Every structure is written in structure tokens, then in C-alpha cells.
Amino acid sequence: MATEERLDLSLDQVVVAEPGPGNSYLINNNTYISEEDVYSGYRCARLGLLLPFFSEYTWPEGVRAFLYLAGLLYCFLGVAIIADIFMGAIEKITSKTRKVYLTSEKEDEPEVIEVRIWSDAVANLTLMALGSSAPEILLSIIEVIGNNFESGELGPGTIVGSAAFNLFIISAVCVMSIPNGETRRIRDIKVFGVTAVFSVVAYLWLLIILVAVSADEVEVWEALVTVLMFPALVLLAWLAEKNFCGVPNKTDTSKQIELGNFQPADKFLRQQQYFKDGRLDRDGLVAFIKEVKNYPGLTDEDAAVLAASKLVESQSHSRMWYRVGAVRSMTGGRKTQPQLSYKLKEVYSAMNEHPEAPTVGEVPKVTPSKNAIIDFHSGSCAVMENIGKFEVAICRSGRTDNEVSVRVETIDGTATEEQDYVAINEVITFKPGETEKFVEVEIINDNQWEPDEEFFLKISLLLDREKRDGVQLGRISIMEITILNDDEPGMVMFQKRGFLVKESVGNAVIPVVRKNGADGEISVKWRTVDKSAISGHDYQGGEGTLVFKHTEITQNIEIPIIDDMAPEKDEHFEVELFDPEGGAKLGQINRTAVTITNDDDFNNVLSNMMMMTNANLHSLQVHHETYIGQIKDALNVNGGDLENASGMDYFMHFLTFGWKIIFALVPPPSILGGWLCFFVSLAVIGVLTAIIGDLAAIFGCLVGLRDSVTAITFVALGTSLPDTFASKTAAVQEKYADNAVGNVTGSNSVNVFLGLGAPWFIAAVYHLCVGTKFVVKAGNLGFSVGLFSGLCVTALTFLMARRTLGMFGKAELGGPPIPKYISFVFLVILWLIYVV
């Protein structure tokens, strides 16, 4: 058989070559076939730099096109996963801090805080921009080098196409994703202004290079200027961030410039004593746990998960953090946010209902002269499945001389609407003087045995700001309704045999539960019994009566604890239930002990809580510290959190399992401060990008598309989808629009300066050395750049108009529904004009 090798021989060798069978050549008793003869008759067989790996070019063209498209899409997933690791290295590099000492109220104890060494603007425009744009930049560089330092269409087309998708589609998605009535403005408008100007100048400069100065040719100095615009952009953005050579702010920002930009939310958190500066601290955790414990049925583990969620929300995040989260959600990887159970989600949502706070607020206090307080009479109730319809009481306390309205809606638990109950979503209005209203709940009896199931009723404030004035939610804004299969009055008992409280807790809250039935109204008496703790000295004892209305299953006894600030040993007293009425019986736990601990023991409990919270936070960090951690995450769906893994998580994990295992071998960011992981990941992205370039070129050839068209559609879309999901999440969760659309212009500028400037400079220098010209035809690229430049100015002008016009809510994102829809359609039309 003839050996298929490329015939690359000198003139002397060709002279002595003897004719072989067919079109082969016989040299030194070896048979060679010319490259032209091997690939002749097969379409698109010689386009790739690395492909084909084997003789698939002999297969049917339809099969080849399908396989190349599938391979292209699969490689996009691979690039997204290795970019996740790459950004973990960037996060490790940019998270380095330095200590800053501030004066405090105590002269001998200065306040010490840690601030990041990297400026936000510099980090966003250098490492983070490189992280999100690395595939496009490397594709352009590899294409030029692979084409013997000649210009191609795929790399430049991808750069411009990606920029168009980022500006038009990502902005449109972010505008639409904001809930109705809410807005998001770009906070650091000066930095955005610098990057926006550079994003326009970058493409106008390309037009000048291609058309005006040296038509259809790129000279060394032109490419060098393009590259040098990148450090110029970084410098000017940094100066804008530091407010140099600008109008001074109305407030004193000297400390902000020195310590970094503190979010207004951070200031609120410091004032509220929740997790100062987004970090876990003892006082913040104590305050947060007190808040959490107002919601019945939550364990210490639940409180730790909620605290981790609050900490993640309290911290300011970079665009990179959102992009990593988007990629992991797409590929079934370990999530960057705590995965809450359904009940915890509802509790967390209720904790954030306080309308005047951007984050969790303290439990609202009853202020009769100011607000009406609306809540349920009880936190839970139980009903028989055959009850049909029953009423739930909604109570009003505090101010009663005004008319107030709230929304009541049902939320699925293990019971589901239309199968177990009739859904409710209605507005309840209290007239002046009304203190109680009832909402009718209907249970569906399907005559089929089922275990006990539950669903939830939730009170929320109305969206209309005028109707939110003068009203606030009380402690019990979520009610759990359990569907039972019996009609017994039930038994009453304590939830636990003992409770541990700190001396400074204020009131000890002792839950009493009703089990094995909830029919009718019952009551039970309680009293305190002195032990080592004495009523009047250590606590305010007494007796009273608890009343459970029909279907109610939980009530609380509140006993004031006296804090005398004196060091003393543990003391305890007991609370006893007796004399139940209404047919109820006493359960097994009719007596419970309440232990009042000293600070040391309470600190042990608190330390355990902090350890659990820290464990939850550690599992959420973007990067891994060890190979074992990387491999464990690669092997397990959802990073090992199987309880919260969805079916899509399993499917995507199975689909991307091969990529995850291969990339788990990349050195973790903990080695050499993240730099080893940075360069190894970049090299892997380069290899994958080269394969993507080959796949895209051959696929486009097989289906009859030019490289420029393939670039602005398939390749640009594939490389930009993770950024789209990341920006959408940032738009919804962040208070400002900077991480959603504020970084798009900077990324587009970096794409031109590095994605075109760097490869063109390399190629121009090469051609200068060999005495030729580096030809770049203006043709399609010039038209594409010119069209995008005009549409770019239009889109940026439109975003600034949204920022200034009241009809759009005076913000870049969100606003009233109809103008929001119009904005979405307008931006999508701009993208369609560009593509078509």
C-alpha cells in the first residue's frame, strides 16, 4: 500500500524521483502520494490547522456537517468549563489584600480592615476581560499564525460579531430581566463613559486603518497604536475611578479612594450589625440568628445555611463571579450560591420583604403612631383533607386609623395547587378600624390516601409604593398549612425537653406544639417552676393560658430573662403544661427545662454556628485549593450537593463529564498564587480555540457559509452565551447595572486592542522582516466594522437616554413594563440589522 505522506521535497530529490503506480512517486524505495492527490475530489478537506485528525473527509458531506456542528457546540462547553477554572485563577490573583489601619473610638485599638490590592477598573479591564474574551482573542491570534501570517475572516469576524451580540443582545436581556417597577443604574458612570468612548474609537480606528491611511494594508505602526490603546484605556479608566481631573463628589470620598468603593448596602449592613463589610463576625451572627429564630421550625443547620446566603448576598461580586456561576449552572457544576430548600427559600424571601431595606432588615417593631402591622395569627395550622373550605385569620395591630392592603398568596410545598388545594392570589384590604380579616382556603379531597402534606400562605406588600406607605409586615408573614387525615383535637406538648438561652437573650421563646389532630379550639395552661434559677431574680416567671384556634398547631410561650451582668454559673427553671381543655390531651413532653447559660457556654454554641457557616461559605468559593477538591467536584454532579441537584444538572454533568475530568488535572489556583493555573488554563483555552476555529471553518465551508458569516453567528454566539447568563443574573441580583452592562463596552474595547491589535502586530512585523506587505482586505470586514460603529453609537445613545428620561425610570435597566418592552425590541432589532 502506498504511504500517504505530504510530498515536501527539494528540487534535487524531485529530479531523482521515479514514477510509481498511478500518481505516486518512488523515492528510496518508499512510495509517496502528493497532498493534492490525497485531498482531490473532497470538499473542505484542507481548511483546518489541526483537523482533520483522520480521513473523515471521505464521508458524506451531510454527515460531516452534522458532526462538525455537534463538535463545535461540544467544544463551546469545553471552553466554558476551562474558562471557569481560568477565572478561578484570576479570582485568586485579584483577591489579594493589604491591611489598612484606621483610627477608632478606642485610642489603643485601631480598626484594621483589609482592602483589595487590585483596583476594580484595572481588574475588570485586564485579567477579567481577558478571562471572558480569551477564546475570541486567541482564535484571532491562532488564525493569523496558522495562515502563514496572512489575515483571515474568522478571527476578526468573531471579534466584531461578539461585540455586537454583547452590546445589543446582552443589554436587551438585562433590560427585560429586571422585575416590573424596579430599575438598575450604572453607578460608576465615569468609568463607563471612558470605556464607552474607547469602544467607539476602537472600531472607528479600524475603519481608518483599513480604508483611509493605508487601504487594504496594516502597517506595523498602525497595529502598534492599536495595541497601545489598551494600556491607555486601563490608565484612563483607573483615573476615572479615582476621580482624578474630574468634578469632586458632593460627599467626602477620600476614605473611599483609599479603602476601595464601599457599597451603600455595605453601609446599611454595618449600621444594622449584620456581617460587617460582608464578613462573618460574632455580633453580626448573633443578630442574624435572633432574626432567623423568629421563624418556627428552623434548626441550627438551617440558620447556618441562611447566614451563608446572607453573607454571599452582602458581598459585592465581580462580573467574573457571575460568569462562573452561569457556567456551572449550565454544566451541572458546583454552584456559587447556597442551595436553599423550598422552605428556607420562603423564609429567606420573607426576611427580605422589609421594603425600606436593601437587604435583610430587623424584625419590624410595632409603632402604633406610624404603621399598621399585618401578620397571621399563628405560624402554622393543620386541617383535615375533607374539611372543604376554612378560614385563616389575618390580624392587624399598631395603627388602625388608615386603610391598608396586602397580598395573600399560596405557595406549593409537598402539597400542590389544583391537586391538593385551590390556589389563592388576592389582595386583602383593611378598612379604618378593622383589626382582623379572613381569607378562605379550600382543600381538595381526592378520596385517595396520602401522607400529611403541607403548603404555605404568604403575606407580601403591594408593588405600588403609595399602597406600601403606613403598612409593614409582622413577625409571622408565612403560615404553614398541613393537610391531615384525622379529626382529633390532638395532644399538646413541648417541642423539646430542654432549651438553652443566653442570659442577655431578652425573652426565651418556648414553642408548644399540637399533634395528632387539630380539630376545634383547645387551650392549655402553663406555669414556671423555680429550680436553680429564681423567678424575679433570674427570670420573670408566672403562669398563663395558651389558646389554639381551630387548625392551629403551634403557639409560643415567651418568658423574660433578667440579665444582671454578674458572672454566675448555669441556672435553670422549668415550664410545665397542665389542665388542657377542649378535648385535648397532654403529650409525652409536658415539662421542659430552660437553662440560662453564661457567656462562655453560649460562645461555644456560637462558635459551632460560625464553623457551620464558614463551612458553607468555603464550599462556595470560586476556586479550589487542592487537586482533591477539583477532582471531587469533577466526579460529582452539582459539586456533590445531590439533594439540590435537578434533572438538568444530571444531564449536563453527564454530557460534560469528559471535559471536567480532563480539566481537573490543571494545577489548582493555590499553587504560586494562581499564576500557574492562569497560564496552564490559557494554554488549554488556546488549544481548544484552535480546534474550534477548524471546526467552524470546515462546517461553514460544508454548508456554504463564508468565514465572516460563520464568525458573527455560530462562533460569536457560542462564545458569548455564558456572558449573557452571567449578565442576566447580575442584573437581577445586583443593586447597580455595572456588572450587567457596565463592563460590556470595556470588554468590546479589549477585544479589538488585543484580539486584532496583537495578531496584526505580529503579522505586520513578520511581513516587514521578509519584505512584503501585510494585506487585510477592507471588503466585508470594513463594511461590518462601519455598520457596527453606527449601531454602537445608536445603542449607547439610547442607553444614556434611558438614564435621563423619566418614562424609562431614569435608569439603563428595568423601568415601567411598556417602555421596557420597547427597549428590548429596539436593541434586538439593532442586532438583527447588523447580522442580516
N, C-alpha and C positions, 0 to 999 in steps of 0.2 A: 504494500500500500504506500502511496506517496505521502511523504511527511508534509503537513500543511504548515509552512513557516513563511514569515514575511521575507520577501527577497530584497535584501538590503546589501547589495554587493558593490564593490569598487569596479571601476572600468576594466582593470586587468582580469578580475575574476569573471566578468561577463564574457570577455573575449575567449577564455578557455572553457566556458561552459558548453556542454554538448547537449543537443536536443534530446529530450526524453520522450516518453509516451505522452500523447496529447499535447497540451500546452505547458508541460513541465520542463524543468531544466535538471541536467545531471551534472553535479559538481562533486568531485572527490567521492564518487560512488554513492552520493546522497541525492535523493530526488527532492526538488523544491517546486512549489507552485506559487506563482506570483499572487500578490494580495488582490489584484484586480480580478484574477480568475476565480479566487475563492468567493468573493462577495458579489460577483457579477450576477445579475438576474434577481437579486433580493433587495427590496426597498428598505431604506433606512437601516442598513446593516453596519454602517461605519461611522455613525454620528457620535457615539459615546466616547468619553475619555477613559472610563473604566469598563463599560459594558460594550458588547455582551461578554459574559463570563464563559459561555459555551455557544454552540451553534444553533441557538434558538431562532436565528434569522431564517431558518429553513421552514419554520412552522407557518400555518395560515395567518394572514395579516390580522384577521378579526380576533383570533386567539391571542396574538401578540399584543394587540392594542388593549384588550381587556386585562391581560396580565401586567402590562406596564402601568395602566391606570391603578390597578389594585396595589402594585408595588409602590407607586408614588404616594398613595394615601397611607399605606402602612409605614413608609419611611417618614411621613409627616408626623405620625405618632411617635416614632423613634426619636426624631429631632426634639419634639415637645418634652419627652422624658429626659433626655440627656441635658436639655436646657434647664429642666428642673434642678438637676444636680449642679449644673454650671452656676445657676443663680444662688444655690445654697453656698457655694464658694464665695460668691460676691457678697452675700449677706454676712458671712464670717469676716470678710475683709473690711466691709464698711461699718461693721458693728463695733469696731474698736473704739474705746472711750478713754477719756482722761479725767482726772479728778479736778474739781474746781471748788475752792473754799470760799464760803460766803459768811459774812457776819450774821450772827443770830442774836436772839434775846439774851442768851447766856454768853457772857463775855468769854468764859473759859472753854466754851464748847462751840466752835464754829460749825456752821452747817456745811456738810460735804455732799456734793452731788457729782454724778458722772455724766458727761456730755460726749456726744459722738465727735470723733476727730474729723470725719468726712462731712463737708458741707452738703446739705440736701441737693442744691443745684448741681454741684460738681459730681456727686454720686449718681444723680439721675442722668446726666449728660455724658458720663464716661462709662463706668462699669455697668450700670443698669441698662443704659441704652445699648451698649454692646451686647448685653445678655439677651435682650429682646430682639435685636437686629442682627445678631451674629449669622444666622443662616443666609439672609439676603446679602450681607457684606461678603461672606466667604464664597457664596455662589458666584458673585461677580469677579472676585479675585481668581478663583479656580478656573472660571471660563476663559479669562484672558490668558492665563498661563497655559491652559490646555490647548488653546487655539494658536500656539506659537506666537504669543504676544500680539495677536490680532483681535480687534474688537468683535464681540458677538452681540446678539439681540436678547438673549435670555436674561443675563445679569442686569443690564440697565432697565429692561422691561419690568423685571421683578421689583427693582428699586422704586420705579415710578408707580407701578401698579399697587404695590404695598402701601405707598404713601397716600394714594387716592383712597384705598379701602380704609386705611386708618382714619383719615380726616373726615370722610363723608359717612361711611357706614358705622364706624365706632361712635362717632358723635351722634348720629341718628339713634342708635340703640341706647346710648346713655340718656339722651333727651327723653325717650319713651319710657325708660325703666324706672324713673322717679315716680313714686306714688302721687296720685292726683292731689293737688293743693300744696305739695312740697316743692322746694327749689334747692338747687345747689349752685353756688357761685365759686368762681376761681378766686382763691384767697390771695395768692402771691401773683397779682396781676402784672407786676413789673417784670418778673422772670418770664411769665407767659408772653408779654409783649416782646421781649428780646428774642425768644425762640420763634415766635410767630413771624417777626420781621426776617429772621435768618432763613426760615422755611420758604419764604417767598424769594428772598435774594438768592438762595441756593439754586433754585430752578431757573430764575432769570439769568444767573451766571452761566448755567449750562447752555441756555439759548445763545448767549453772547459767544461762548466758546465755539459752538457748533455752526453758527450761522454768520456772525459778524466778524470777529477778529481773524480767525483762520478757518475758513469754511471747510467742512469735512475733514478737519485735521485737528488733533490735540497735541500742542507743543508742551515741552517739559515745564515751562514756567506757568502755563495755564493749569496743568494738573497740580503743580506745587501750590499755587494760590488756593486751589480747591481744598487741598489737604490742610493748609494753614488756616482756613476759615474755621476749622474745628476747634483748635485751641482758642481762637478769637471768640467763638461762641461761648465756650466754657468760661472764659475770663469775664466777658460782659454779663453773663448770667449770674456769676458769683458776685460781681459788683452790684448788680440789681438786687440780689438777695440781701446784701449787706447795707443796701440803701445809700451807697456812695454816690456822690454827684447827683442827688435827687432831692425832692421836696421832703423835708423832715416830716415824720409821722406826728400826729397830734399827741400821741402818748409817748412817754419815755421808753425807747426801745434799746437803750444802751445795754441793759442787762440781757434783753432777748438776743442781741447781736453776740454778746459774749457767751451766753449759755445755750444758744440754739432757740429755735422758734417753739415756744410752748403753745399748745392748742388751747383755745378757750375752754374746751371740755376738760383739759387737764386742770385748769384753774378752778373750775367748778368742783372737780373731784377733790382737789386739795382742801377747798373750803368745806366740803361735805365729809371729809375724813374717810373717803373711800379710796384706798390704794393710791397713795400719793405718787404723782408722776408716773402712774401706770405700773407701779412696782408693788409687790406683796409686802405689806408691813403689818405689824401686830394690831395697831389701833384700827387700821382700815378693815382688817379681817373681823375684829370684834364687832364693829359697827355693821358690817355686811351680814354676819351671822345672825345678829339680832333682827335684821330686816328679813332674812330668809326664814327664821323660825316663826315669823308671823303667819306663815302658810303651813297648814297642818299636814302631817304625814311625811315630812321630808327627813331623811336620815343625814348623818354627818357626811357620808359619801356624796349624797346629792348636793349638800351645801358646798363641798369642795369642788364639784364639777361646775356649779353655778358661779363660784368665786373665780375659777379659771376662765369661764366665759366672760365674766365682767372685766377681768384683767386684760384679756385679749381685746375686748371692745374698747377699753380705756386707753390702750396704747395707740399711738399713731403708727400707721403702716405705710410702707413704700409700695409703689406700683409693682415692684418685683414680688412682694409678698402676695398680692392679689393674683399675679400671673401664676405663681407656683400653686396656689390654691385652685385656680381654674384648671390647670393641667392635671392635678391629682384627682379632681372631681371627674374629669373626662376619662381618666385611665384607671379608676378604681384604686388609687393610692391612698396613703395616709393623709388625712385631712389636716388643714392648718387651723381649724377651729374646733372647739369641743362639740362632740355629737351628743345632743341632749335627747332624752326620751321624750315621748309626747307630752307627758305630764309636766316634765321640767320645762319644756318649751312654753307651755301655757303659763306656768308660774313666772318664768323669766319675762314673758311678754307683759304679764300683769304688773310686774315690778317696774317696768319701763313706761307704764301708762301715764305717770305723772306729767302733765302737759308742760309744766314750766321748767323741766329739767331735761338737758340733752341726754342724760344717762339715768341710771337708777337714782331715784330720789328717796329721801327718808319717808317713812310711813306718815301720811298727812295727819296732822293734828286737827282735832275738831276746833274750829274757830267760828262760833255761832254768829258773830257780827259780820263775818266776811263770806263764808262759803257754806253751801249745803253739802252734807256728806251722804253719799249714796253707797249702800252695800247690801249684801244678802244678810238675812237674819242668822244663818248658820253656814259653815263652810262645806257641809255635806248633808245628804239625806238619802234614804233608801225607800223604794216603793215596790209594790208587787207588780208583776208583769201584767196582771189582769185588772189593774186599777183603772185603766182607761185614761181619764183626764184628772189632773190635780193641779193645785195652785201653789206657787212658790212665792214667799213674801220678800219684797224688796223694801228696805227701810230707809227712811230719810231722817237724819239728825242734823244738829247745827242750825244753820239759818233756814227758816221756813216761810219767810215773807215774800219769796220770789218764785217765779215759775222756772223749773229746770227740767231738762230732758237728758236721758241717757239711752244708749243702745244695749239691748239684750240679745244675745245670740247663742246658739248651741254649737258645740264642738265635739266631734267624734272622739270616743275613747275606744274601749273594746266593743261598745255598742255603737252601731252606725245608723245614720239617719235613713228614713224610709224603710228600714228593716226592723229596727227596734224602737224608734221614736220618730215623732214628726218634728222636722227642723223648725227652729224659731230664729227670726231675724227682724226685730221690731224695735220701735222707739217708744220708751215709756216716759210719760210726761207727768210730773208732779205739779199740781196747781198750788197756789199760795195756801199754806196751812195744812196741806196733805203730808202725812208722815209715813204712810205705808201704801204700797201698790202691790198688786198681784199679777204674775204672769202665768198663763195657763200652759201646762206641759201635758202632752198626750203621749202615752206609752202604747206601742203596738203589740198586741197579743197574738203571736203566730201559732199558738197551740202546740208548740214543739219544745221539748225540754232543752234548756240551755243553762250553763253555769251563770253565776252572778256576773253581770256586765255593768259597765259604767260609762257615762258621758258627762259633759261639762256644760254649765251655763256660765257665760262671761258677760260682765258689765263693762262697757267702754264708753268713753266720752265721744261726742259727735265731732265730725271733722270741722264743722262750721265754728270758726273762732268765737263768734258772738255768742253761740249757744254753749260754749265751754266756760264762759265767764260766770263766776258765782257758784260753781259746782265742782266738786272733786270726788274721787273715789275713796271709799273707806278701806278698812283692812281686808275685808272679805269680798273681793271683786270677782272671784272664781268660785263656783259651787259645784261640787261633785255629786252626781245623782247615780245611785246604784240601783239596778233593777234586780229585785229579789223574787224568789219563788214561794214565799210563805206569807202568812198574815198574822204572825205572832207579835205581841207588844215588845218582846225581846228582853234581854238582860243588860244591865248597866254595870260597868266595871271601869277600873283604871286601865289606861293603855299599857303601862309598865309598872313593875313592882317598886321601882325607885327612880328618882330624878336627881341630877347633880346640877347645882346652880352656884354661881359666884356670889359672894357677899354683896357686890355692887351691881347685881343684875337689875335691881329695881323691883319688878314683880315676877314671881315664879308662876309660870303658866302650866297648870296640870290638866292634861286632856282627860276627859271622861267619855267613853265610847258606849254605844248601844249596839248589841249584836244579836243575831238570831231572830230578827224581826224588827219592824219599825212602824207597826200599825197603831194609830191613836196617839193621844197626848199622854205622856207619863212624866213623873217627877221623882227626884231622889234627893234626900237631904245629905249634907256633908258637914263635917266638923274637923277642926285641927286638934291634935293631941300632943302636948309637950313631951319631949324626951330630953336630950341634952340641950337642945335649943328651947328657949323660953319665950312664950308669947309676950309681946310688949317690950322685950329686950333684944331679941334676935330677929323676930318677925312679928307681923300683926296677925294674930290668929283670930279664930272666930268660927262661925257656922253660917250655913245658908242653904238654899234650895236651888237645884238645877232643874229647869223645865225643858223637856224635849217635846217640841211640837210634832204633829203627825208627819212621819217620814224622816225626821231629823235624827242623825246618828252620832253627832259629835258636839260636845259643849266643853268649855274650858272653865276651870276654877283659877282665879288669879289671887295670889297671896302676896302682899307687900313684904319685901325683905329689908331689914334695917341694917344699914351699913354704918357701923360705929367707928370705922377706920382703925380699930385696935387689933393688934396681932393676937390671934387665938386659934385654937385647934378646930378641927372639923366638928360641926354640930348638926344635929338633925332633928326633925319633928315628923309626925305622921299626919296624914289626912285620911279620914275614914268616911265611907259611904254607908248610909243606913236609911231605913224606913222608905223603901220605894213605893210609889203609888201608881194607880192606873193599870194594874195588872202586870207590871214589870217585876222582874226578879233581880237579885244581886248576882253578879258573876263571880268567877273564882278570885279575881283581884279586887277585893273591896277595901283594901287598905294599901297605901303606898307610902314610902319614906322619901322625904325631901332632905337631901344633905347639902348643907351650906359649906362650901369649901373655902380654904384660904387661897391666897394668890398663887402659891407655888403649885398646888394641885391643879388649879384652873389653868395655869401656864402649861402644865403637861398636856391637858386636853387640847389647849390651843395650839401647842407645838405639833400634836398629831394632825390637827386640821391643816396647819401650814405645810406639813410634809405631804399630805394628800394633795393639797392644791398645787404645790410645787411639782409633784409627780405628774399631775395633769398638764401643767404648763410645759414641763420638759418634753412630754410626748408630742407637743405641738410645734416644737421649734422646726424651722425650715430645713436646717442641715443636720446631718448625722455626725457623731463624734467618732464612731468606730466602724470597722468593716462589718462586725456582727450586726450592728443596728441596720446598716444598709441592706445586708443580705436578708435579715428577718423581714424588713418591710417589702423587699422584692418577692419573697416567697408567699406572703400573706395578703389576702385581699383586705383593702381598707386599712393597711398597716397593722393588721391583727385585731382590729375592732370589729369582730364578726357580728356582734349584737346589732350594730347600727349599719351594717353593710346591706345595700339594696341589690336587687337582681341585676340592675345595670352595672353596679360595681363589680359583681362577679363576672359578668360577660366581658367587660372591658379589661379586667385583670387577666382573664384567660387569654384574651386577644393580644395583650401587650406583655405577656409573661416572659417571652424570649428577650425582648428589649430590656426588661427590668433586671433579669438575671445577668445579662452581659454588662450592663452599665453599673451593676452593684460592685464590679471589680475596679471601678475608678477610685483612686485614693480619696478617703473622706476629707472634708474641709478642715478637720482638726490638725492635719499634718501641715507644718510650715505655714501656719496662719491662713490657710485656704488657698495659697498661691499654687501649690502643686495640683490640687483639684481643678483650679481655674484653667491652667494650661493644658492638662490632660483632657478635660472636658472640651476645651476649644478645639483640640486636635481631633477628637472624635466627631464633633459637630462638622469639622471640615471634611472628613471622610464621608459622612452621611450626606452632606451637602453636595459633594461631587457626584455621588450616586443619584441624588435627586435631580441634579442637572441633566445627567444622562437619561434618566427615566422620562423627564419632562420633554427633552428634545426628541427622543425617539417616539414617544407617544404622540406628540404634536405632529411629527412627520407622518406617522401612520394614519392619522385621522385628517390630515390635510390642513393643519394649522401652522401659521408662521410662529417662529420662536417668540416674537414680540407679543402675539395674541395669547399664546400659552402662558407666557410670563405674567401678564396682567390679569389673567383669570385663574387658572388652576394653581400656579405656584404662589402668587400673591395671596390668594385666598387661604391656601393651606398653611402658610407661614404666619398669617395674621389672625387666625381663628382663636388661638389661646389668648392673644391680647384683647380680643373682643369680649370674651367671657370675663377676663380679669377686669376690664374697664366697667362692664355692667355691674359686677359685684361691688367694685369700689364706688360707683355712682350711688348705689343703694345704701351702702353701709357708712360711707364717709360723710362728714358734715360739709365738706367742700368738694369742688369739682376738680381739684388739681390732679389727683391720681387717676381720675376718669378720662378727662380730655386735655388737662393742662400739660401733660407730657407728650401728647401726640405730635405737636409741632417740633419739639426738641428731637424726638425720635426720627421724624422725617428729615430734619436737617442733618443729623448724624449719618443717616443712610446715604445721603449724597456725598458728604465730605469724606467719609471713609469707604463707602460702598462703590463709589465711582472715582473719587479722587485718588485713593490708594492704588487700585489696579491700573488706572490710566497713567499715573506717575511711573509705575514700574514698567509698563509697556513703552511709554514715551522715552524713558531713559534707555531701554534696550534698543529701540529703533535709532536713537541718536548715536549709540555706540556702533551700530552696524551701518550707519549712513543712510537710513531710509526714513520714511515718514510714517507716523502712527495715524492711520486713517480711521476716522469714525464718521460714517455717513450720517448726515443730518436727517434725511428722509423720515422714516417712521418715528425715530427717537425724538427728532426735533419737533415734529407735529405733536407727539404725545406730551412732551415737556411743555410746549407752548399752551396746549389745551388745559393741562393740569394747572399751570400757573394762573390762568384766568379764573378757573373754577375755584382754585385755592383762595384767591383774593375774595371771591364772592362768598365762600363759606365762612371765612374769618370775619368778613364784614357783617355777615348775618349773625354770627355768634355774639359779636360786640353789640349789635342792635338788640338782641335778646337781653343783653346785660343792662341796657339802658331804658328799654321800653316797658311800661307797666303792664301792657297786655300780655307779655310773656312772663310776668312775675319778676322782672328785673334780675334775671339770672340766666346763665348759659344753659342750665339743665332744668327740666321739670316745668312747673307752672300750671296754669289752667289747662283743662283737657283739650279743648279745641285748638288753641294755639300750639299746644304740644304736638298734636297730630299733624298739624300743618308743617311744623318744623321738621318732623320725621320724614314726611313725604318729600319736602323740598330737598333735604340733604340726600335722600336716596335717589331722587331724580338727577342731582348733580353727578352722582357716581355712575348712573346708567348712561348719562350723556358722555361721560369720559370713556366708558367701556365700549359703547356702541360706535 
